[in-house]
Amino acid sequence: MNERIRELARQSGIIKYDSDGKASEVERFAELIVMDCASIVYNNSDDEQGESLSRLILDSYGVE
């Protein structure tokens, strides 16, 4: 899990780990939110700035 997402999950009190010490569905949920936000920025911009900002959002949270 990306460190920023992990820290936000920890702060919210929702992070849970399975028996292997891996984060549960919280990680995937956070990634989907980040991807959706990046998509909104990208789809509502008419120029290269939208693409740059979308990439910045994804990179900030380590989402591909």
Backbone hydrogen bonds, N-H to C=O, Kabsch-Sander energy under -0.5 kcal/mol:
donor,donor_aa,acceptor,acceptor_aa,energy
6,R,2,N,-2.8
7,E,3,E,-2.6
8,L,4,R,-2.3
9,A,5,I,-2.5
10,R,6,R,-2.5
11,Q,7,E,-2.6
12,S,8,L,-1.9
13,G,9,A,-1.1
13,G,10,R,-0.5
14,I,9,A,-1.3
15,I,9,A,-1.0
18,D,22,K,-2.8
21,G,18,D,-2.0
24,S,16,K,-1.8
27,E,24,S,-1.4
29,F,25,E,-2.5
30,A,26,V,-2.5
31,E,27,E,-2.4
32,L,28,R,-2.3
33,I,29,F,-1.9
34,V,30,A,-2.3
35,M,31,E,-2.7
36,D,32,L,-2.3
37,C,33,I,-2.5
38,A,34,V,-2.4
39,S,35,M,-2.2
40,I,36,D,-2.2
41,V,37,C,-2.0
42,Y,38,A,-2.5
43,N,39,S,-3.0
44,N,40,I,-1.1
45,S,42,Y,-1.1
50,G,47,D,-0.9
51,E,47,D,-0.8
52,S,48,E,-2.5
53,L,49,Q,-2.9
54,S,50,G,-2.3
55,R,51,E,-2.3
56,L,52,S,-2.2
57,I,53,L,-2.2
58,L,54,S,-2.2
59,D,55,R,-3.0
60,S,56,L,-2.3
61,Y,57,I,-1.1
61,Y,58,L,-0.5
62,G,59,D,-0.9
63,V,58,L,-2.7
